[in-house]
Amino acid sequence: MEAALAEARAGGAVGEVPVGAAVVVGGHVVSQAHNETIVRCDLTQHAELIAIQRALQVLETDRLDEATLCVTLEPCAQCAGAIVLSRVSRVVFGAYDPKAGMAGSVADLLRHPRLNHRPEVMGGVMEEECGAVLKQFFAERR
């Protein structure tokens, strides 16, 4: 989660909503990213998607079935879909997202019983630190 939190801070420093993600395999961070929606003018460029894409390239595979995705904010529907499709085995997130979270806050797409893959999910890890980065970012813009 520390790597994801560092990415969130880096994203916030360049004006992106400060969400960071890291893919961990065998105890090693294989990829990490922060949101790039503004810099790329593309609302699909969330930290989770970028980190997943980079991990797939680094590992030269099409599945992350031995990977843990650490993300500072509960994944949205778009990211939850990518997590399921890429077969991430475990998702660890920091702050809950009561407006868009798809790991239990709004719905639970990650553990939906009709999907063919359901990762293990753990929320609230370093929740205060992850939430503080977001709160500070938005407080500075209001």
VENQUI-V366453 format. One record per residue. N is the residue number from 1. RES is the residue in one small letter. PSI is psi in degrees with one decimal (* if undefined). NEAR is the number of other C-alpha atoms within 10 Angstrom. D_CENTER is the distance of its C-alpha to the mean C-alpha in whole Angstrom. Layout:
BEGIN
n & res & psi & near & d_center
N & RES & PSI & NEAR & D_CENTER
N & RES & PSI & NEAR & D_CENTER
END
This chain:
BEGIN
n & res & psi & near & d_center
1 & m & -29.2 & 21 & 10
2 & e & -41.6 & 16 & 13
3 & a & -40.2 & 19 & 12
4 & a & -40.4 & 31 & 8
5 & l & -38.7 & 26 & 10
6 & a & -39.6 & 20 & 13
7 & e & -41.0 & 24 & 11
8 & a & -45.3 & 27 & 10
9 & r & -40.6 & 21 & 14
10 & a & -40.3 & 19 & 15
11 & g & -43.8 & 20 & 13
12 & g & -35.4 & 21 & 15
13 & a & -24.0 & 12 & 18
14 & v & 12.4 & 12 & 18
15 & g & 3.5 & 16 & 18
16 & e & 151.2 & 19 & 14
17 & v & 124.5 & 23 & 12
18 & p & 80.8 & 30 & 11
19 & v & 132.6 & 31 & 7
20 & g & 154.7 & 32 & 6
21 & a & 151.2 & 32 & 5
22 & a & 138.8 & 33 & 7
23 & v & 127.1 & 30 & 9
24 & v & 130.6 & 21 & 12
25 & v & 127.2 & 17 & 15
26 & g & 33.3 & 9 & 18
27 & g & 3.5 & 9 & 17
28 & h & 137.3 & 10 & 17
29 & v & 118.4 & 17 & 14
30 & v & -20.5 & 19 & 14
31 & s & 156.7 & 23 & 12
32 & q & 156.7 & 25 & 10
33 & a & 164.4 & 29 & 9
34 & h & 168.2 & 30 & 9
35 & n & 142.6 & 28 & 9
36 & e & 30.9 & 22 & 13
37 & t & -35.7 & 16 & 14
38 & i & -49.8 & 13 & 17
39 & v & -32.2 & 12 & 18
40 & r & -3.4 & 10 & 18
41 & c & 48.0 & 9 & 19
42 & d & 108.4 & 10 & 17
43 & l & -7.0 & 11 & 14
44 & t & -4.9 & 15 & 13
45 & q & 62.6 & 19 & 11
46 & h & 155.2 & 23 & 8
47 & a & -43.8 & 30 & 6
48 & e & -45.5 & 32 & 4
49 & l & -43.6 & 21 & 8
50 & i & -44.9 & 22 & 9
51 & a & -40.5 & 26 & 8
52 & i & -47.3 & 27 & 9
53 & q & -44.7 & 18 & 12
54 & r & -41.6 & 18 & 13
55 & a & -42.0 & 24 & 13
56 & l & -40.2 & 18 & 15
57 & q & -47.2 & 13 & 17
58 & v & -43.1 & 11 & 18
59 & l & -7.0 & 13 & 18
60 & e & 56.1 & 9 & 20
61 & t & 172.5 & 11 & 19
62 & d & 6.9 & 13 & 18
63 & r & 143.6 & 18 & 17
64 & l & 47.3 & 23 & 14
65 & d & -4.1 & 15 & 16
66 & e & 17.2 & 12 & 16
67 & a & 150.4 & 25 & 13
68 & t & 130.4 & 22 & 10
69 & l & 119.6 & 27 & 7
70 & c & 129.7 & 29 & 6
71 & v & 143.4 & 33 & 4
72 & t & -17.9 & 36 & 6
73 & l & 141.0 & 29 & 6
74 & e & 128.8 & 27 & 7
75 & p & 145.7 & 30 & 6
76 & c & -178.9 & 22 & 9
77 & a & -44.1 & 18 & 11
78 & q & -48.6 & 14 & 11
79 & c & -38.0 & 23 & 7
80 & a & -41.0 & 22 & 9
81 & g & -44.8 & 16 & 12
82 & a & -37.2 & 17 & 10
83 & i & -46.1 & 26 & 9
84 & v & -47.1 & 21 & 13
85 & l & -32.3 & 16 & 14
86 & s & -1.5 & 19 & 13
87 & r & 34.3 & 19 & 14
88 & v & 133.3 & 22 & 11
89 & s & -28.7 & 19 & 14
90 & r & 138.5 & 21 & 11
91 & v & 127.0 & 22 & 8
92 & v & 122.8 & 23 & 8
93 & f & 159.1 & 26 & 7
94 & g & -87.3 & 23 & 9
95 & a & 141.9 & 24 & 11
96 & y & 150.5 & 23 & 12
97 & d & 94.3 & 17 & 12
98 & p & -13.4 & 12 & 15
99 & k & -25.4 & 9 & 16
100 & a & 2.8 & 15 & 13
101 & g & 130.5 & 21 & 11
102 & m & 28.2 & 24 & 11
103 & a & 30.9 & 24 & 11
104 & g & -24.6 & 18 & 15
105 & s & -55.6 & 15 & 15
106 & v & -44.0 & 15 & 16
107 & a & -180.0 & 15 & 16
108 & d & 72.3 & 15 & 15
109 & l & -35.3 & 23 & 14
110 & l & -30.9 & 25 & 12
111 & r & 25.9 & 19 & 16
112 & h & 128.4 & 15 & 18
113 & p & -19.0 & 10 & 21
114 & r & -8.6 & 8 & 22
115 & l & 153.2 & 11 & 20
116 & n & -7.0 & 10 & 21
117 & h & 133.1 & 18 & 17
118 & r & 108.4 & 19 & 16
119 & p & 158.6 & 20 & 13
120 & e & 139.7 & 13 & 14
121 & v & 134.7 & 16 & 12
122 & m & 118.1 & 14 & 12
123 & g & 163.3 & 19 & 11
124 & g & 13.6 & 16 & 13
125 & v & 121.3 & 18 & 13
126 & m & 37.5 & 16 & 14
127 & e & -44.1 & 15 & 13
128 & e & -45.6 & 11 & 16
129 & e & -45.3 & 15 & 15
130 & c & -43.4 & 27 & 12
131 & g & -36.0 & 20 & 14
132 & a & -37.7 & 12 & 16
133 & v & -43.6 & 19 & 15
134 & l & -45.6 & 19 & 14
135 & k & -43.4 & 12 & 17
136 & q & -43.2 & 12 & 19
137 & f & -48.0 & 18 & 18
138 & f & -32.1 & 13 & 19
139 & a & -37.5 & 8 & 22
140 & e & -19.9 & 7 & 23
141 & r & -4.4 & 7 & 23
142 & r & * & 5 & 25
END
